[in-house]
Structure formats: C-alpha cells, structure tokens
Amino acid sequence: MLGSLVTILAVGTLGAVLVLGAVALQLDTWADRSANQPAAAASPTVSPSPTGACPATDDDTPAGCLPYDPEALMRSNDAYRQRSSTPEDAALAARSVPAVEAALAALTGSGATFRSQDVVDALTAAGFATVQTTGDTDVWGDGTTAFGIGVSVPGGCVFGDVRPGVLALESGGPIADGGCLEMPSH
C-alpha cells in the first residue's frame, strides 16, 4: 500500500511539474509575442500546447513535447531522504543517543516481541516528546517485530532499527521531508 502511495505521489508530482512547466512556457511565449508586436497589430493566435513529456535528448524535440531530464528526476526522487545539519547540531544530537538507548534497553534487551506503540511509550516515558516509528506492519501489510524509529532531540535526530534483541541507533539532522524517520521505500 505504501509503495502504491509513493507511486501515486511521484506520478502526481511529475504531472504537476509538467503542467507548471507548460504554463510557464506558454506565458513566456505570450510575453515574447506581446513585446514584439505593436498593440494595433495584435491579433488572437493559438499557440501549440505540449501534448506530452519527452525525455530531453541531443536530437530535436518532437513537436508537442515538453522536454524533461529523466536523470535529474531520478536524483531528485531520493532528495527527500537527505539529512542535513551543521557540525555543531550533529554533535549535540549525538549526545542524546545514550539516553535513547537507555530508554529502550529493557524493551529490546529482553528478546521478547513488542509493538511499535511499546517503543513510543518507552521513549515518551523517558521524556522524548516527538517520536516516530514505522508501525506494526510492513509495506505489504504483514505484521512485523522490527521498527524504524526517529526521535527528535536537541540538535537533530536519533534514528535507527529497533527489534527484539537488537538496538542500532545513529544520530544526525532531520530529513528534507521533515521529521526524523525515513519511511520505507519501494
């Protein structure tokens, strides 16, 4: 289900970019015509509208195509995952890793199965106000005992993998999408 949602969002975003590009192209064409023609000589004309998007190539773009760079789109597709912070913020966030580990030690150390809400409850009880988890099901809707977590801390985030017997945490800045947890992808 998440994969379908991501696909729908990606296609919708591409469509919006193409429509905005076509509108900008039409506005530029209109502005050029308006600037080059005297007002008295102006007559209504219809300009061709792009009928589709075509990958940009070294060859001529066919009529009716709005060119785009597929490689640039692929690179931007993962931009939402990028974390950013200053060195000072990263160091400050790293100081919170031991507190997050301590809050989850009893839960993960027992080796027993737990739910994502148990992770949220343990971290909230330890004083962390903003906690994100990937939830109790995977992208296919099957139950899971492994969770991705993201905890907002001073300077950024503590994030990682939580499962029975395993606790692997890192620290860094928030992701470009906002928040601390990178969601599973397709």
C-alpha positions as CSV (number, residue, x, y, z in Angstrom):
1,M,0.0,0.0,0.0
2,L,2.8,2.4,0.8
3,G,4.5,1.6,-2.5
4,S,1.3,2.5,-4.3
5,L,1.0,5.7,-2.4
6,V,4.6,6.6,-3.2
7,T,4.0,5.8,-6.9
8,I,0.9,7.9,-6.9
9,L,2.7,10.8,-5.2
10,A,5.6,10.5,-7.7
11,V,3.4,10.5,-10.7
12,G,1.3,13.3,-9.3
13,T,4.4,15.4,-8.6
14,L,5.8,14.8,-12.1
15,G,2.4,15.8,-13.6
16,A,2.3,19.0,-11.6
17,V,5.9,19.8,-12.6
18,L,5.0,19.2,-16.3
19,V,1.8,21.3,-16.1
20,L,3.6,24.2,-14.4
21,G,6.4,24.0,-17.0
22,A,3.9,24.1,-19.8
23,V,2.1,27.1,-18.2
24,A,5.5,28.9,-17.8
25,L,6.4,28.1,-21.4
26,Q,3.0,29.5,-22.6
27,L,3.5,32.6,-20.5
28,D,7.0,33.2,-21.9
29,T,5.7,32.7,-25.5
30,W,2.8,35.1,-24.8
31,A,5.2,37.7,-23.3
32,D,7.6,37.4,-26.3
33,R,4.7,38.0,-28.7
34,S,3.3,40.9,-26.8
35,A,6.7,42.6,-26.6
36,N,7.4,42.1,-30.4
37,Q,4.1,43.2,-31.8
38,P,2.5,46.7,-31.7
39,A,-0.8,46.8,-29.9
40,A,-2.7,47.7,-33.0
41,A,-1.3,44.8,-35.0
42,A,-2.0,42.2,-32.3
43,S,-4.5,39.5,-33.3
44,P,-5.6,36.5,-31.5
45,T,-3.4,33.5,-32.2
46,V,-3.4,30.0,-30.8
47,S,0.0,28.6,-29.9
48,P,0.6,24.9,-29.9
49,S,0.4,23.3,-26.5
50,P,2.6,20.4,-25.4
51,T,0.7,17.1,-25.7
52,G,3.2,15.1,-23.6
53,A,6.5,14.9,-21.9
54,C,9.5,13.6,-23.7
55,P,13.0,12.8,-22.3
56,A,15.4,15.5,-23.3
57,T,17.9,14.2,-25.9
58,D,20.6,15.7,-28.1
59,D,18.2,15.4,-31.0
60,D,15.5,17.8,-31.8
61,T,12.5,17.6,-29.5
62,P,9.4,16.4,-31.5
63,A,6.6,18.9,-31.8
64,G,4.1,18.8,-29.0
65,C,6.7,17.5,-26.5
66,L,7.7,19.2,-23.3
67,P,11.3,18.0,-22.7
68,Y,12.5,16.9,-19.2
69,D,15.7,15.4,-17.8
70,P,14.9,11.9,-16.5
71,E,18.2,11.6,-14.7
72,A,17.6,14.8,-12.8
73,L,14.2,13.4,-11.8
74,M,15.7,10.2,-10.6
75,R,18.2,12.1,-8.5
76,S,15.6,14.4,-7.0
77,N,13.4,11.3,-6.2
78,D,15.8,10.5,-3.3
79,A,16.4,14.1,-2.2
80,Y,13.7,13.8,0.5
81,R,15.9,11.2,2.3
82,Q,18.9,13.5,2.7
83,R,19.7,14.6,6.2
84,S,21.2,18.0,6.9
85,S,22.7,19.6,9.9
86,T,25.7,21.7,11.0
87,P,28.6,20.0,12.7
88,E,27.6,21.6,16.0
89,D,24.0,20.3,15.7
90,A,25.2,16.9,14.7
91,A,27.5,16.8,17.8
92,L,24.5,17.9,20.0
93,A,22.2,15.2,18.6
94,A,24.9,12.6,19.2
95,R,24.8,13.4,22.9
96,S,21.2,12.1,23.0
97,V,22.0,8.6,21.7
98,P,22.8,7.1,25.2
99,A,19.5,8.4,26.6
100,V,17.5,6.9,23.8
101,E,19.4,3.6,24.2
102,A,18.7,3.6,27.9
103,A,15.0,4.2,27.3
104,L,14.8,1.2,25.0
105,A,17.3,-1.1,26.7
106,A,14.7,-3.0,28.8
107,L,12.4,-3.4,25.8
108,T,15.0,-4.7,23.3
109,G,17.2,-6.5,25.8
110,S,14.6,-8.9,26.9
111,G,14.4,-10.5,23.5
112,A,10.6,-10.6,23.7
113,T,8.4,-9.4,20.9
114,F,6.9,-5.9,21.3
115,R,4.8,-3.5,19.3
116,S,5.7,-0.1,17.9
117,Q,3.4,1.6,20.5
118,D,5.6,0.0,23.2
119,V,8.6,1.8,21.7
120,V,6.7,5.1,21.6
121,D,5.6,4.6,25.2
122,A,9.1,3.8,26.5
123,L,10.6,6.9,24.8
124,T,7.7,9.1,25.9
125,A,8.1,7.9,29.5
126,A,11.8,8.9,29.2
127,G,10.8,12.5,28.3
128,F,11.1,12.4,24.5
129,A,8.2,14.3,23.1
130,T,8.4,13.7,19.3
131,V,8.8,10.0,18.4
132,Q,8.1,8.4,15.0
133,T,8.0,4.7,14.2
134,T,7.4,2.7,11.0
135,G,4.5,0.9,12.6
136,D,3.4,-2.6,13.3
137,T,3.1,-3.7,9.6
138,D,5.5,-3.7,6.7
139,V,4.8,-2.2,3.3
140,W,2.8,-5.3,2.3
141,G,0.6,-5.1,5.4
142,D,2.2,-8.1,7.2
143,G,2.9,-7.9,10.9
144,T,6.5,-7.0,11.9
145,T,8.6,-7.1,15.0
146,A,11.3,-4.7,13.6
147,F,10.7,-1.0,13.7
148,G,12.4,2.0,12.3
149,I,12.4,4.9,14.8
150,G,13.1,8.6,14.7
151,V,13.3,10.7,17.8
152,S,13.6,14.5,17.8
153,V,16.4,15.6,20.1
154,P,18.3,18.8,20.6
155,G,20.4,19.4,17.5
156,G,18.5,17.0,15.3
157,C,17.5,13.3,15.5
158,V,18.3,9.9,16.9
159,F,17.2,7.2,14.4
160,G,17.7,3.6,13.7
161,D,16.5,0.0,14.0
162,V,14.7,-1.5,17.0
163,R,13.8,-5.2,17.3
164,P,13.8,-7.9,19.9
165,G,17.5,-8.3,21.0
166,V,18.7,-5.5,18.6
167,L,19.1,-1.8,19.0
168,A,21.1,0.0,16.3
169,L,20.9,3.8,16.6
170,E,22.6,6.7,14.8
171,S,22.3,10.5,15.1
172,G,22.1,13.3,12.5
173,G,20.0,16.1,11.2
174,P,16.3,15.8,10.1
175,I,15.5,14.6,6.7
176,A,14.5,17.0,3.9
177,D,10.9,15.8,4.1
178,G,10.8,16.9,7.7
179,G,10.9,14.8,10.8
180,C,13.5,12.2,11.8
181,L,12.3,9.0,10.4
182,E,12.9,8.0,6.8
183,M,10.0,5.9,5.7
184,P,10.5,2.5,4.0
185,S,10.7,2.9,0.2
186,H,9.7,0.9,-2.8
